[in-house]
Amino acid sequence: MSKEYWQSKQDAEDREKVAACLLSLGLATGHGDTLDDLLSELKWQVEEIREQRDLLRKQLEDTTEAQNKIEDLTDRLNEGIKYVEKENRYVLVWTQRELDLAKIEANKIYNLFKDLKYDTTGELKDE
């Protein structure tokens, strides 16, 4: 058998190996008539995969940047909530203090009126 026959047989075996490899990776083989055809098919698919990878990396960067902004806004919101809660505590304490003082004043007035002959409406008490 001639050298060309063996070379042709080897080329066919190599072509089948490359085609099987492409198929096992889920890649297209095109017509795959020659080894060069298969390599050409592989080349454009790898370029497409790289473009998709780069696009996904960009999207991930954008997502990470958005996540960082969300975390920053959440931190600022939590600080605002803490400030409002603190201010509300001051208001509640102040309001309670005012109520306590009003009760003391009301008790003083009540005690003054109970010793008089007049009730709190200004009418003379029945004795």
CORFENDA-V439972 format. One record per backbone hydrogen bond with DSSP energy under -0.5 kcal/mol. NH is the residue of the N-H (numbers start at 1). CO is the residue of the C=O. If there is no record, write none. Layout:
NH_CO / NH_CO
This chain:
6_2 / 7_3 / 8_4 / 9_5 / 10_6 / 11_7 / 12_8 / 13_9 / 14_10 / 15_11 / 16_12 / 17_13 / 18_14 / 19_15 / 20_16 / 21_17 / 22_18 / 23_19 / 24_20 / 25_21 / 26_23 / 27_22 / 38_34 / 39_35 / 40_36 / 41_37 / 42_38 / 43_39 / 44_40 / 45_41 / 46_42 / 47_43 / 48_44 / 49_45 / 50_46 / 51_47 / 52_48 / 53_49 / 54_50 / 55_51 / 56_52 / 57_53 / 58_54 / 59_55 / 60_56 / 61_57 / 62_58 / 63_59 / 64_60 / 65_61 / 66_62 / 67_63 / 68_64 / 69_65 / 70_66 / 71_67 / 72_68 / 73_69 / 74_70 / 75_71 / 76_72 / 77_73 / 78_74 / 79_75 / 80_76 / 81_77 / 82_78 / 83_79 / 84_80 / 85_81 / 86_82 / 87_83 / 88_84 / 89_85 / 90_86 / 91_87 / 92_88 / 93_89 / 94_90 / 95_91 / 96_92 / 97_93 / 98_94 / 99_95 / 100_96 / 101_97 / 102_98 / 103_99 / 104_100 / 105_101 / 106_102 / 107_103 / 108_104 / 109_105 / 110_106 / 111_107 / 112_108 / 113_109 / 114_110 / 115_111 / 116_113 / 119_123 / 122_119 / 125_117
